[in-house]
Amino acid sequence: MTTLGIDAGIANTGYGIVTEEGATKILRDCGVIRTGSDIPIHLRLKKIYDALVEIIHEYQPEVVVLKELSTSRNVANVLTVGQARGAAMLAAANANLDIRSYTLNQVKQSIVGSGNASGHQVQQMVKVLLGLKEIPKPDQAEALALAICHLHTYKTQNLYQRIHR
């Protein structure tokens, strides 16, 4: 199964494509879609959307995984992240892909074993789980962690369903 994790943000949208073959998770690609603050918001969203459409076309993931929006005191930030998340969801929906989302705590629990893990701990575990030589950058690591979280969760859910049939 190939999964595309997306850490949506208006300035930086991280993405990571992970394929699972048996028990092995393979990094196919990761990166960051950057948009400049000097560009109008609608063009920034279009840039995110267009880039994700290309990534989806190239890697043909079965599932797109996003982080659930969290509450914040900075309402403006939540709104712009929500808009970037919407652009990502539209790119996935237009490709008829399954869209899943997880809370940050669920991702940390799945990757590190603790919902209270630090961002650096998540980065380190992503490096270990994918057998990388270097620790991925924060936006990339979070996107990869989302993809890995879904692969863990999907496998567990399938096992549970087979046992309880």
BAVEXFI-704646 format. One record per residue: residue in one letter; x, y, z of N, C-alpha, C in turn. Coordinates in nm, 4 decimals, always signed. Layout:
BAVEXFI-704646
res->A nX->X nY->Y nZ->Z caX->X caY->Y caZ->Z cX->X cY->Y cZ->Z
...
***
This chain:
BAVEXFI-704646
res->M nX->+0.0843 nY->-0.1177 nZ->+0.0000 caX->+0.0000 caY->+0.0000 caZ->+0.0000 cX->+0.0884 cY->+0.1235 cZ->+0.0000
res->T nX->+0.0520 nY->+0.2195 nZ->-0.0805 caX->+0.1238 caY->+0.3471 caZ->-0.0857 cX->+0.0363 cY->+0.4549 cZ->-0.0236
res->T nX->+0.0944 nY->+0.5281 nZ->+0.0692 caX->+0.0227 caY->+0.6298 caZ->+0.1448 cX->+0.0939 cY->+0.7638 cZ->+0.1303
res->L nX->+0.0149 nY->+0.8686 nZ->+0.1091 caX->+0.0667 caY->+1.0054 caZ->+0.1018 cX->+0.0249 cY->+1.0794 cZ->+0.2278
res->G nX->+0.1221 nY->+1.1132 nZ->+0.3117 caX->+0.0966 caY->+1.1946 caZ->+0.4295 cX->+0.1192 cY->+1.3404 cZ->+0.3947
res->I nX->+0.0292 nY->+1.4262 nZ->+0.4434 caX->+0.0393 caY->+1.5694 caZ->+0.4143 cX->+0.0291 cY->+1.6483 cZ->+0.5441
res->D nX->+0.1317 nY->+1.7273 nZ->+0.5726 caX->+0.1309 caY->+1.8210 caZ->+0.6849 cX->+0.0992 cY->+1.9579 cZ->+0.6267
res->A nX->-0.0303 nY->+1.9894 nZ->+0.6211 caX->-0.0766 caY->+2.1099 caZ->+0.5519 cX->-0.0424 cY->+2.2368 cZ->+0.6291
res->G nX->+0.0055 nY->+2.3353 nZ->+0.5560 caX->+0.0329 caY->+2.4673 caZ->+0.6096 cX->+0.0362 cY->+2.5654 cZ->+0.4943
res->I nX->+0.0025 nY->+2.6889 nZ->+0.5189 caX->-0.0055 caY->+2.7857 caZ->+0.4098 cX->+0.1338 cY->+2.8254 cZ->+0.3594
res->A nX->+0.2318 nY->+2.8356 nZ->+0.4474 caX->+0.3676 caY->+2.8709 caZ->+0.4055 cX->+0.4460 cY->+2.7473 cZ->+0.3627
res->N nX->+0.4328 nY->+2.6407 nZ->+0.4399 caX->+0.5050 caY->+2.5155 caZ->+0.4143 cX->+0.4098 cY->+2.3982 cZ->+0.4290
res->T nX->+0.3910 nY->+2.3236 nZ->+0.3225 caX->+0.3117 caY->+2.2008 caZ->+0.3270 cX->+0.4071 cY->+2.0845 cZ->+0.3048
res->G nX->+0.4256 nY->+2.0065 nZ->+0.4106 caX->+0.5120 caY->+1.8899 caZ->+0.3994 cX->+0.4356 cY->+1.7734 cZ->+0.3392
res->Y nX->+0.5063 nY->+1.6912 nZ->+0.2632 caX->+0.4438 caY->+1.5702 caZ->+0.2098 cX->+0.5433 cY->+1.4551 cZ->+0.2183
res->G nX->+0.4896 nY->+1.3351 nZ->+0.2319 caX->+0.5732 caY->+1.2164 caZ->+0.2369 cX->+0.4983 cY->+1.0979 cZ->+0.1805
res->I nX->+0.5625 nY->+1.0251 nZ->+0.0912 caX->+0.5024 caY->+0.9073 caZ->+0.0307 cX->+0.5763 cY->+0.7855 cZ->+0.0834
res->V nX->+0.4999 nY->+0.6952 nZ->+0.1455 caX->+0.5568 caY->+0.5737 caZ->+0.2030 cX->+0.4814 cY->+0.4541 cZ->+0.1466
res->T nX->+0.5559 nY->+0.3551 nZ->+0.1010 caX->+0.4977 caY->+0.2298 caZ->+0.0537 cX->+0.5338 cY->+0.1211 cZ->+0.1530
res->E nX->+0.4356 nY->+0.0377 nZ->+0.1846 caX->+0.4612 caY->-0.0753 caZ->+0.2731 cX->+0.4588 cY->-0.2029 cZ->+0.1902
res->E nX->+0.5683 nY->-0.2769 nZ->+0.1983 caX->+0.5792 caY->-0.4063 caZ->+0.1309 cX->+0.6116 cY->-0.5092 cZ->+0.2375
res->G nX->+0.5123 nY->-0.5908 nZ->+0.2726 caX->+0.5287 caY->-0.6838 caZ->+0.3845 cX->+0.5420 cY->-0.6042 cZ->+0.5124
res->A nX->+0.6502 nY->-0.6274 nZ->+0.5843 caX->+0.6741 caY->-0.5535 caZ->+0.7088 cX->+0.7664 cY->-0.4339 cZ->+0.6873
res->T nX->+0.8069 nY->-0.4111 nZ->+0.5631 caX->+0.9024 caY->-0.3049 caZ->+0.5335 cX->+0.8323 cY->-0.1796 cZ->+0.4831
res->K nX->+0.8692 nY->-0.0670 nZ->+0.5419 caX->+0.8183 caY->+0.0627 caZ->+0.4964 cX->+0.9280 cY->+0.1301 cZ->+0.4151
res->I nX->+0.8901 nY->+0.1743 nZ->+0.2953 caX->+0.9877 caY->+0.2312 caZ->+0.2028 cX->+0.9516 cY->+0.3761 cZ->+0.1727
res->L nX->+1.0472 nY->+0.4655 nZ->+0.1944 caX->+1.0291 caY->+0.6058 caZ->+0.1586 cX->+1.0385 cY->+0.6180 cZ->+0.0075
res->R nX->+0.9332 nY->+0.6694 nZ->-0.0540 caX->+0.9348 caY->+0.6911 caZ->-0.1991 cX->+0.9775 cY->+0.8338 cZ->-0.2305
res->D nX->+0.9283 nY->+0.9293 nZ->-0.1510 caX->+0.9628 caY->+1.0697 caZ->-0.1730 cX->+0.9115 cY->+1.1504 cZ->-0.0547
res->C nX->+0.9724 nY->+1.2638 nZ->-0.0329 caX->+0.9207 caY->+1.3596 caZ->+0.0644 cX->+0.9744 cY->+1.4967 cZ->+0.0273
res->G nX->+0.9062 nY->+1.5980 nZ->+0.0742 caX->+0.9487 caY->+1.7334 caZ->+0.0442 cX->+0.8564 cY->+1.8349 cZ->+0.1075
res->V nX->+0.8764 nY->+1.9585 nZ->+0.0698 caX->+0.7961 caY->+2.0686 caZ->+0.1228 cX->+0.7534 cY->+2.1571 cZ->+0.0065
res->I nX->+0.6251 nY->+2.1875 nZ->+0.0023 caX->+0.5709 caY->+2.2828 caZ->-0.0944 cX->+0.5730 cY->+2.4178 cZ->-0.0244
res->R nX->+0.6500 nY->+2.5110 nZ->-0.0761 caX->+0.6640 caY->+2.6422 caZ->-0.0126 cX->+0.5872 cY->+2.7475 cZ->-0.0918
res->T nX->+0.5201 nY->+2.8349 nZ->-0.0176 caX->+0.4528 caY->+2.9483 caZ->-0.0812 cX->+0.4981 cY->+3.0753 cZ->-0.0108
res->G nX->+0.5261 nY->+3.1772 nZ->-0.0868 caX->+0.5748 caY->+3.3031 caZ->-0.0312 cX->+0.4627 cY->+3.3888 cZ->+0.0244
res->S nX->+0.4920 nY->+3.4591 nZ->+0.1311 caX->+0.3911 caY->+3.5450 caZ->+0.1946 cX->+0.3557 cY->+3.6661 cZ->+0.1086
res->D nX->+0.4344 nY->+3.6915 nZ->+0.0049 caX->+0.4061 caY->+3.8040 caZ->-0.0844 cX->+0.3018 cY->+3.7681 cZ->-0.1913
res->I nX->+0.2609 nY->+3.6423 nZ->-0.1949 caX->+0.1629 caY->+3.5951 caZ->-0.2935 cX->+0.0241 cY->+3.5977 cZ->-0.2294
res->P nX->-0.0798 nY->+3.6401 nZ->-0.3019 caX->-0.2158 caY->+3.6389 caZ->-0.2465 cX->-0.2570 cY->+3.4973 cZ->-0.2040
res->I nX->-0.3397 nY->+3.4894 nZ->-0.1013 caX->-0.3774 caY->+3.3612 caZ->-0.0415 cX->-0.4351 cY->+3.2639 cZ->-0.1436
res->H nX->-0.5183 nY->+3.3128 nZ->-0.2352 caX->-0.5797 caY->+3.2199 caZ->-0.3312 cX->-0.4755 cY->+3.1580 cZ->-0.4244
res->L nX->-0.3698 nY->+3.2310 nZ->-0.4549 caX->-0.2638 caY->+3.1762 caZ->-0.5395 cX->-0.1729 cY->+3.0815 cZ->-0.4610
res->R nX->-0.1596 nY->+3.1076 nZ->-0.3318 caX->-0.0831 caY->+3.0158 caZ->-0.2469 cX->-0.1551 cY->+2.8813 cZ->-0.2382
res->L nX->-0.2873 nY->+2.8866 nZ->-0.2209 caX->-0.3669 caY->+2.7638 caZ->-0.2149 cX->-0.3625 cY->+2.6890 cZ->-0.3478
res->K nX->-0.3661 nY->+2.7635 nZ->-0.4570 caX->-0.3581 caY->+2.7015 caZ->-0.5897 cX->-0.2234 cY->+2.6318 cZ->-0.6079
res->K nX->-0.1165 nY->+2.6938 nZ->-0.5607 caX->+0.0168 caY->+2.6336 caZ->-0.5718 cX->+0.0224 cY->+2.5019 cZ->-0.4942
res->I nX->-0.0348 nY->+2.5006 nZ->-0.3736 caX->-0.0392 caY->+2.3783 caZ->-0.2927 cX->-0.1197 cY->+2.2708 cZ->-0.3656
res->Y nX->-0.2377 nY->+2.3089 nZ->-0.4119 caX->-0.3254 caY->+2.2157 caZ->-0.4829 cX->-0.2553 cY->+2.1585 cZ->-0.6064
res->D nX->-0.2007 nY->+2.2450 nZ->-0.6901 caX->-0.1356 caY->+2.2005 caZ->-0.8141 cX->-0.0183 cY->+2.1063 cZ->-0.7861
res->A nX->+0.0617 nY->+2.1390 nZ->-0.6857 caX->+0.1765 caY->+2.0538 caZ->-0.6521 cX->+0.1300 cY->+1.9166 cZ->-0.6041
res->L nX->+0.0245 nY->+1.9143 nZ->-0.5221 caX->-0.0256 caY->+1.7862 caZ->-0.4721 cX->-0.0892 cY->+1.7034 cZ->-0.5833
res->V nX->-0.1553 nY->+1.7689 nZ->-0.6770 caX->-0.2111 caY->+1.6967 caZ->-0.7925 cX->-0.0982 cY->+1.6257 cZ->-0.8675
res->E nX->+0.0140 nY->+1.6941 nZ->-0.8881 caX->+0.1290 caY->+1.6335 caZ->-0.9569 cX->+0.1861 cY->+1.5162 cZ->-0.8778
res->I nX->+0.1985 nY->+1.5332 nZ->-0.7466 caX->+0.2529 caY->+1.4273 caZ->-0.6608 cX->+0.1610 cY->+1.3054 cZ->-0.6641
res->I nX->+0.0315 nY->+1.3286 nZ->-0.6543 caX->-0.0657 caY->+1.2186 caZ->-0.6593 cX->-0.0577 cY->+1.1473 cZ->-0.7940
res->H nX->-0.0477 nY->+1.2237 nZ->-0.9003 caX->-0.0394 caY->+1.1640 caZ->-1.0343 cX->+0.0874 cY->+1.0791 cZ->-1.0485
res->E nX->+0.1982 nY->+1.1287 nZ->-0.9962 caX->+0.3256 caY->+1.0577 caZ->-1.0107 cX->+0.3332 cY->+0.9305 cZ->-0.9270
res->Y nX->+0.2858 nY->+0.9360 nZ->-0.8015 caX->+0.3062 caY->+0.8239 caZ->-0.7092 cX->+0.1841 cY->+0.7338 cZ->-0.6907
res->Q nX->+0.0679 nY->+0.7765 nZ->-0.7345 caX->-0.0541 caY->+0.6950 caZ->-0.7294 cX->-0.0802 cY->+0.6333 cZ->-0.5909
res->P nX->-0.0864 nY->+0.7152 nZ->-0.4857 caX->-0.1154 caY->+0.6582 caZ->-0.3539 cX->-0.2593 cY->+0.6067 cZ->-0.3469
res->E nX->-0.2818 nY->+0.5107 nZ->-0.2592 caX->-0.4183 caY->+0.4621 caZ->-0.2358 cX->-0.4911 cY->+0.5476 cZ->-0.1332
res->V nX->-0.4139 nY->+0.6081 nZ->-0.0430 caX->-0.4711 caY->+0.6838 caZ->+0.0681 cX->-0.3933 cY->+0.8134 cZ->+0.0871
res->V nX->-0.4665 nY->+0.9194 nZ->+0.1217 caX->-0.4055 caY->+1.0460 caZ->+0.1617 cX->-0.4385 cY->+1.0668 cZ->+0.3093
res->V nX->-0.3370 nY->+1.1002 nZ->+0.3873 caX->-0.3536 caY->+1.1146 caZ->+0.5317 cX->-0.3185 cY->+1.2572 cZ->+0.5726
res->L nX->-0.4111 nY->+1.3183 nZ->+0.6469 caX->-0.3941 caY->+1.4556 caZ->+0.6946 cX->-0.4013 cY->+1.4595 cZ->+0.8466
res->K nX->-0.3447 nY->+1.5644 nZ->+0.9028 caX->-0.3549 caY->+1.5854 caZ->+1.0473 cX->-0.4853 cY->+1.6583 cZ->+1.0763
res->E nX->-0.5553 nY->+1.6135 nZ->+1.1806 caX->-0.6754 caY->+1.6838 caZ->+1.2248 cX->-0.6359 cY->+1.8238 cZ->+1.2707
res->L nX->-0.7234 nY->+1.9191 nZ->+1.2456 caX->-0.6983 caY->+2.0543 caZ->+1.2960 cX->-0.7080 cY->+2.0543 cZ->+1.4473
res->S nX->-0.6166 nY->+2.1244 nZ->+1.5113 caX->-0.6215 caY->+2.1364 caZ->+1.6568 cX->-0.6622 cY->+2.2783 cZ->+1.6933
res->T nX->-0.7162 nY->+2.2916 nZ->+1.8109 caX->-0.7557 caY->+2.4247 caZ->+1.8556 cX->-0.6306 cY->+2.5021 cZ->+1.8945
res->S nX->-0.6383 nY->+2.6306 nZ->+1.8761 caX->-0.5241 caY->+2.7165 caZ->+1.9043 cX->-0.5744 cY->+2.8542 cZ->+1.9430
res->R nX->-0.4925 nY->+2.9243 nZ->+2.0154 caX->-0.5282 caY->+3.0624 caZ->+2.0495 cX->-0.5139 cY->+3.1533 cZ->+1.9281
res->N nX->-0.4348 nY->+3.1113 nZ->+1.8317 caX->-0.4121 caY->+3.1903 caZ->+1.7117 cX->-0.5138 cY->+3.1487 cZ->+1.6052
res->V nX->-0.6290 nY->+3.2133 nZ->+1.6069 caX->-0.7392 caY->+3.1787 caZ->+1.5174 cX->-0.6989 cY->+3.1967 cZ->+1.3715
res->A nX->-0.6242 nY->+3.3014 nZ->+1.3409 caX->-0.5820 caY->+3.3260 caZ->+1.2027 cX->-0.4984 cY->+3.2100 cZ->+1.1503
res->N nX->-0.4111 nY->+3.1559 nZ->+1.2346 caX->-0.3283 caY->+3.0424 caZ->+1.1943 cX->-0.4141 cY->+2.9187 cZ->+1.1677
res->V nX->-0.5097 nY->+2.8923 nZ->+1.2542 caX->-0.5987 caY->+2.7771 caZ->+1.2361 cX->-0.6756 cY->+2.7904 cZ->+1.1051
res->L nX->-0.7213 nY->+2.9113 nZ->+1.0743 caX->-0.7965 caY->+2.9324 caZ->+0.9503 cX->-0.7102 cY->+2.9077 cZ->+0.8267
res->T nX->-0.5880 nY->+2.9579 nZ->+0.8257 caX->-0.5039 caY->+2.9381 caZ->+0.7073 cX->-0.4603 cY->+2.7922 cZ->+0.6937
res->V nX->-0.4339 nY->+2.7257 nZ->+0.8053 caX->-0.4015 caY->+2.5829 caZ->+0.7990 cX->-0.5227 cY->+2.5062 cZ->+0.7465
res->G nX->-0.6416 nY->+2.5449 nZ->+0.7916 caX->-0.7642 caY->+2.4817 caZ->+0.7425 cX->-0.7823 cY->+2.5005 cZ->+0.5929
res->Q nX->-0.7469 nY->+2.6170 nZ->+0.5433 caX->-0.7570 caY->+2.6417 caZ->+0.3995 cX->-0.6575 cY->+2.5542 cZ->+0.3225
res->A nX->-0.5351 nY->+2.5438 nZ->+0.3726 caX->-0.4347 caY->+2.4586 caZ->+0.3074 cX->-0.4779 cY->+2.3125 cZ->+0.3131
res->R nX->-0.5353 nY->+2.2733 nZ->+0.4247 caX->-0.5869 caY->+2.1367 caZ->+0.4401 cX->-0.6985 cY->+2.1114 cZ->+0.3389
res->G nX->-0.7836 nY->+2.2117 nZ->+0.3180 caX->-0.8911 caY->+2.2002 caZ->+0.2197 cX->-0.8374 cY->+2.1824 cZ->+0.0786
res->A nX->-0.7309 nY->+2.2548 nZ->+0.0443 caX->-0.6688 caY->+2.2392 caZ->-0.0878 cX->-0.6156 cY->+2.0971 cZ->-0.1047
res->A nX->-0.5563 nY->+2.0432 nZ->+0.0017 caX->-0.5046 caY->+1.9059 caZ->-0.0026 cX->-0.6184 cY->+1.8053 cZ->-0.0164
res->M nX->-0.7257 nY->+1.8276 nZ->+0.0573 caX->-0.8406 caY->+1.7368 caZ->+0.0494 cX->-0.9028 cY->+1.7390 cZ->-0.0899
res->L nX->-0.9099 nY->+1.8555 nZ->-0.1500 caX->-0.9666 caY->+1.8672 caZ->-0.2842 cX->-0.8802 cY->+1.7929 cZ->-0.3866
res->A nX->-0.7484 nY->+1.8050 nZ->-0.3749 caX->-0.6590 caY->+1.7327 caZ->-0.4663 cX->-0.6810 cY->+1.5820 cZ->-0.4531
res->A nX->-0.6954 nY->+1.5338 nZ->-0.3303 caX->-0.7185 caY->+1.3908 caZ->-0.3070 cX->-0.8569 cY->+1.3480 cZ->-0.3551
res->A nX->-0.9571 nY->+1.4287 nZ->-0.3252 caX->-1.0945 caY->+1.3953 caZ->-0.3650 cX->-1.1088 cY->+1.3919 cZ->-0.5167
res->N nX->-1.0453 nY->+1.4853 nZ->-0.5857 caX->-1.0520 caY->+1.4873 caZ->-0.7321 cX->-0.9846 cY->+1.3654 cZ->-0.7947
res->A nX->-0.8945 nY->+1.3014 nZ->-0.7202 caX->-0.8291 caY->+1.1790 caZ->-0.7676 cX->-0.9017 cY->+1.0543 cZ->-0.7161
res->N nX->-1.0169 nY->+1.0749 nZ->-0.6519 caX->-1.0976 caY->+0.9649 caZ->-0.5963 cX->-1.0209 cY->+0.8804 cZ->-0.4949
res->L nX->-0.9393 nY->+0.9467 nZ->-0.4144 caX->-0.8608 caY->+0.8761 caZ->-0.3137 cX->-0.9316 cY->+0.8748 cZ->-0.1790
res->D nX->-0.9037 nY->+0.7721 nZ->-0.1027 caX->-0.9505 caY->+0.7633 caZ->+0.0345 cX->-0.8741 cY->+0.8685 cZ->+0.1151
res->I nX->-0.9438 nY->+0.9422 nZ->+0.2004 caX->-0.8814 caY->+1.0455 caZ->+0.2834 cX->-0.9023 cY->+1.0079 cZ->+0.4291
res->R nX->-0.7937 nY->+1.0033 nZ->+0.5050 caX->-0.7994 caY->+0.9727 caZ->+0.6473 cX->-0.7324 cY->+1.0860 cZ->+0.7237
res->S nX->-0.7694 nY->+1.0998 nZ->+0.8496 caX->-0.7035 caY->+1.2008 caZ->+0.9321 cX->-0.6856 cY->+1.1478 cZ->+1.0735
res->Y nX->-0.5797 nY->+1.1947 nZ->+1.1369 caX->-0.5442 caY->+1.1544 caZ->+1.2724 cX->-0.5052 cY->+1.2783 cZ->+1.3516
res->T nX->-0.5298 nY->+1.2728 nZ->+1.4818 caX->-0.4870 caY->+1.3822 caZ->+1.5682 cX->-0.3355 cY->+1.3728 cZ->+1.5865
res->L nX->-0.2765 nY->+1.4824 nZ->+1.6263 caX->-0.1324 caY->+1.4838 caZ->+1.6510 cX->-0.0960 cY->+1.3821 cZ->+1.7591
res->N nX->-0.1791 nY->+1.3699 nZ->+1.8627 caX->-0.1518 caY->+1.2727 caZ->+1.9691 cX->-0.1566 cY->+1.1293 cZ->+1.9172
res->Q nX->-0.2514 nY->+1.0991 nZ->+1.8270 caX->-0.2580 caY->+0.9649 caZ->+1.7684 cX->-0.1315 cY->+0.9345 cZ->+1.6888
res->V nX->-0.0841 nY->+1.0333 nZ->+1.6147 caX->+0.0370 caY->+1.0147 caZ->+1.5345 cX->+0.1564 cY->+0.9897 cZ->+1.6263
res->K nX->+0.1721 nY->+1.0723 nZ->+1.7287 caX->+0.2840 caY->+1.0561 caZ->+1.8217 cX->+0.2781 cY->+0.9204 cZ->+1.8914
res->Q nX->+0.1590 nY->+0.8794 nZ->+1.9323 caX->+0.1415 caY->+0.7494 caZ->+1.9978 cX->+0.1826 cY->+0.6365 cZ->+1.9040
res->S nX->+0.1422 nY->+0.6459 nZ->+1.7793 caX->+0.1725 caY->+0.5419 caZ->+1.6809 cX->+0.3215 cY->+0.5349 cZ->+1.6474
res->I nX->+0.3852 nY->+0.6491 nZ->+1.6379 caX->+0.5250 caY->+0.6543 caZ->+1.5939 cX->+0.6231 cY->+0.6342 cZ->+1.7091
res->V nX->+0.5983 nY->+0.7029 nZ->+1.8202 caX->+0.6938 caY->+0.7030 caZ->+1.9314 cX->+0.6484 cY->+0.6145 cZ->+2.0470
res->G nX->+0.5173 nY->+0.5966 nZ->+2.0605 caX->+0.4647 caY->+0.5197 caZ->+2.1728 cX->+0.4121 cY->+0.6073 cZ->+2.2837
res->S nX->+0.4150 nY->+0.7393 nZ->+2.2633 caX->+0.3643 caY->+0.8342 caZ->+2.3620 cX->+0.3010 cY->+0.9526 cZ->+2.2908
res->G nX->+0.1772 nY->+0.9842 nZ->+2.3298 caX->+0.1089 caY->+1.0998 caZ->+2.2728 cX->+0.1708 cY->+1.2317 cZ->+2.3141
res->N nX->+0.2596 nY->+1.2278 nZ->+2.4139 caX->+0.3261 caY->+1.3492 caZ->+2.4618 cX->+0.4673 cY->+1.3646 cZ->+2.4056
res->A nX->+0.5025 nY->+1.2859 nZ->+2.3062 caX->+0.6376 caY->+1.2904 caZ->+2.2490 cX->+0.6649 cY->+1.4270 cZ->+2.1867
res->S nX->+0.7908 nY->+1.4636 nZ->+2.1846 caX->+0.8309 caY->+1.5904 caZ->+2.1223 cX->+0.8407 cY->+1.5725 cZ->+1.9708
res->G nX->+0.8429 nY->+1.6840 nZ->+1.9018 caX->+0.8610 caY->+1.6806 caZ->+1.7573 cX->+0.9931 cY->+1.6157 cZ->+1.7186
res->H nX->+1.0968 nY->+1.6417 nZ->+1.7976 caX->+1.2282 caY->+1.5829 caZ->+1.7685 cX->+1.2249 cY->+1.4308 cZ->+1.7841
res->Q nX->+1.1520 nY->+1.3824 nZ->+1.8851 caX->+1.1396 caY->+1.2375 caZ->+1.9029 cX->+1.0688 cY->+1.1740 cZ->+1.7834
res->V nX->+0.9666 nY->+1.2426 nZ->+1.7319 caX->+0.8962 caY->+1.1933 caZ->+1.6130 cX->+0.9933 cY->+1.1883 cZ->+1.4950
res->Q nX->+1.0711 nY->+1.2945 nZ->+1.4764 caX->+1.1696 caY->+1.2977 caZ->+1.3674 cX->+1.2680 cY->+1.1804 cZ->+1.3783
res->Q nX->+1.3174 nY->+1.1552 nZ->+1.4991 caX->+1.4134 caY->+1.0467 caZ->+1.5193 cX->+1.3515 cY->+0.9108 cZ->+1.4880
res->M nX->+1.2269 nY->+0.8893 nZ->+1.5316 caX->+1.1626 caY->+0.7601 caZ->+1.5069 cX->+1.1283 cY->+0.7415 cZ->+1.3598
res->V nX->+1.0917 nY->+0.8479 nZ->+1.2908 caX->+1.0672 caY->+0.8379 caZ->+1.1465 cX->+1.1962 cY->+0.7933 cZ->+1.0774
res->K nX->+1.3080 nY->+0.8510 nZ->+1.1194 caX->+1.4386 caY->+0.8117 caZ->+1.0642 cX->+1.4619 cY->+0.6624 cZ->+1.0848
res->V nX->+1.4359 nY->+0.6136 nZ->+1.2055 caX->+1.4570 caY->+0.4723 caZ->+1.2380 cX->+1.3608 cY->+0.3832 cZ->+1.1592
res->L nX->+1.2323 nY->+0.4180 nZ->+1.1607 caX->+1.1308 caY->+0.3339 caZ->+1.0959 cX->+1.1510 cY->+0.3213 cZ->+0.9453
res->L nX->+1.2051 nY->+0.4258 nZ->+0.8837 caX->+1.2266 caY->+0.4231 caZ->+0.7390 cX->+1.3715 cY->+0.3910 cZ->+0.7009
res->G nX->+1.4574 nY->+0.3731 nZ->+0.8015 caX->+1.5973 caY->+0.3406 caZ->+0.7745 cX->+1.6711 cY->+0.4517 cZ->+0.7020
res->L nX->+1.6426 nY->+0.5763 nZ->+0.7404 caX->+1.7044 caY->+0.6914 caZ->+0.6744 cX->+1.8425 cY->+0.7191 cZ->+0.7333
res->K nX->+1.9276 nY->+0.7821 nZ->+0.6558 caX->+2.0612 caY->+0.8185 caZ->+0.7032 cX->+2.0580 cY->+0.9442 cZ->+0.7884
res->E nX->+1.9636 nY->+1.0339 nZ->+0.7577 caX->+1.9544 caY->+1.1606 caZ->+0.8301 cX->+1.8134 cY->+1.1798 cZ->+0.8840
res->I nX->+1.8037 nY->+1.2614 nZ->+0.9870 caX->+1.6727 caY->+1.2964 caZ->+1.0425 cX->+1.6026 cY->+1.3890 cZ->+0.9438
res->P nX->+1.4786 nY->+1.3582 nZ->+0.9068 caX->+1.4075 caY->+1.4455 caZ->+0.8125 cX->+1.3713 cY->+1.5794 cZ->+0.8761
res->K nX->+1.3573 nY->+1.6809 nZ->+0.7932 caX->+1.3154 caY->+1.8137 caZ->+0.8386 cX->+1.1763 cY->+1.8035 cZ->+0.9015
res->P nX->+1.1408 nY->+1.8969 nZ->+0.9918 caX->+1.0140 caY->+1.8871 caZ->+1.0652 cX->+0.8886 cY->+1.8687 cZ->+0.9787
res->D nX->+0.8707 nY->+1.9493 nZ->+0.8744 caX->+0.7500 caY->+1.9368 caZ->+0.7918 cX->+0.7461 cY->+1.8029 cZ->+0.7190
res->Q nX->+0.8609 nY->+1.7572 nZ->+0.6739 caX->+0.8684 caY->+1.6275 caZ->+0.6069 cX->+0.8443 cY->+1.5147 cZ->+0.7064
res->A nX->+0.9057 nY->+1.5251 nZ->+0.8241 caX->+0.8916 caY->+1.4209 caZ->+0.9257 cX->+0.7464 cY->+1.4057 cZ->+0.9688
res->E nX->+0.6763 nY->+1.5166 nZ->+0.9851 caX->+0.5366 caY->+1.5078 caZ->+1.0272 cX->+0.4512 cY->+1.4435 cZ->+0.9187
res->A nX->+0.4769 nY->+1.4775 nZ->+0.7931 caX->+0.4028 caY->+1.4159 caZ->+0.6824 cX->+0.4325 cY->+1.2661 cZ->+0.6753
res->L nX->+0.5582 nY->+1.2291 nZ->+0.6896 caX->+0.5953 caY->+1.0877 caZ->+0.6887 cX->+0.5348 cY->+1.0148 cZ->+0.8083
res->A nX->+0.5339 nY->+1.0807 nZ->+0.9243 caX->+0.4739 caY->+1.0209 caZ->+1.0433 cX->+0.3245 cY->+0.9957 cZ->+1.0224
res->L nX->+0.2562 nY->+1.0875 nZ->+0.9559 caX->+0.1143 caY->+1.0673 caZ->+0.9247 cX->+0.0957 cY->+0.9438 cZ->+0.8372
res->A nX->+0.1784 nY->+0.9300 nZ->+0.7343 caX->+0.1691 caY->+0.8137 caZ->+0.6451 cX->+0.1959 cY->+0.6843 cZ->+0.7215
res->I nX->+0.3002 nY->+0.6836 nZ->+0.8035 caX->+0.3349 caY->+0.5637 caZ->+0.8810 cX->+0.2252 cY->+0.5319 cZ->+0.9817
res->C nX->+0.1724 nY->+0.6337 nZ->+1.0476 caX->+0.0629 caY->+0.6151 caZ->+1.1434 cX->-0.0539 cY->+0.5428 cZ->+1.0765
res->H nX->-0.0885 nY->+0.5857 nZ->+0.9565 caX->-0.2000 caY->+0.5197 caZ->+0.8879 cX->-0.1651 cY->+0.3750 cZ->+0.8538
res->L nX->-0.0439 nY->+0.3506 nZ->+0.8095 caX->-0.0050 caY->+0.2131 caZ->+0.7783 cX->-0.0130 cY->+0.1249 cZ->+0.9024
res->H nX->+0.0303 nY->+0.1758 nZ->+1.0177 caX->+0.0182 caY->+0.1008 caZ->+1.1434 cX->-0.1289 cY->+0.0763 cZ->+1.1768
res->T nX->-0.2077 nY->+0.1815 nZ->+1.1694 caX->-0.3491 caY->+0.1743 caZ->+1.2072 cX->-0.4261 cY->+0.0834 cZ->+1.1130
res->Y nX->-0.4015 nY->+0.0975 nZ->+0.9847 caX->-0.4700 caY->+0.0167 caZ->+0.8832 cX->-0.4421 cY->-0.1316 cZ->+0.9057
res->K nX->-0.3166 nY->-0.1637 nZ->+0.9309 caX->-0.2778 caY->-0.3029 caZ->+0.9533 cX->-0.3470 cY->-0.3585 cZ->+1.0782
res->T nX->-0.3496 nY->-0.2808 nZ->+1.1853 caX->-0.4136 caY->-0.3236 caZ->+1.3095 cX->-0.5638 cY->-0.3411 cZ->+1.2905
res->Q nX->-0.6276 nY->-0.2474 nZ->+1.2210 caX->-0.7715 caY->-0.2574 caZ->+1.1965 cX->-0.8045 cY->-0.3804 cZ->+1.1132
res->N nX->-0.7256 nY->-0.4081 nZ->+1.0111 caX->-0.7490 caY->-0.5268 caZ->+0.9281 cX->-0.7335 cY->-0.6551 cZ->+1.0082
res->L nX->-0.6314 nY->-0.6610 nZ->+1.0928 caX->-0.6096 caY->-0.7778 caZ->+1.1775 cX->-0.7274 cY->-0.7961 cZ->+1.2724
res->Y nX->-0.7702 nY->-0.6879 nZ->+1.3342 caX->-0.8834 caY->-0.6931 caZ->+1.4272 cX->-1.0092 cY->-0.7440 cZ->+1.3558
res->Q nX->-1.0356 nY->-0.6940 nZ->+1.2363 caX->-1.1544 caY->-0.7358 caZ->+1.1613 cX->-1.1475 cY->-0.8835 cZ->+1.1241
res->R nX->-1.0293 nY->-0.9322 nZ->+1.0879 caX->-1.0158 caY->-1.0745 caZ->+1.0532 cX->-1.0393 cY->-1.1629 cZ->+1.1752
res->I nX->-0.9898 nY->-1.1206 nZ->+1.2900 caX->-1.0047 caY->-1.1996 caZ->+1.4124 cX->-1.1501 cY->-1.2027 cZ->+1.4585
res->H nX->-1.2201 nY->-1.0918 nZ->+1.4430 caX->-1.3562 caY->-1.0795 caZ->+1.4966 cX->-1.4647 cY->-1.1000 cZ->+1.3918
res->R nX->-1.4393 nY->-1.1772 nZ->+1.2908 caX->-1.5426 caY->-1.2076 caZ->+1.1907 cX->-1.6225 cY->-1.3257 cZ->+1.2326
***
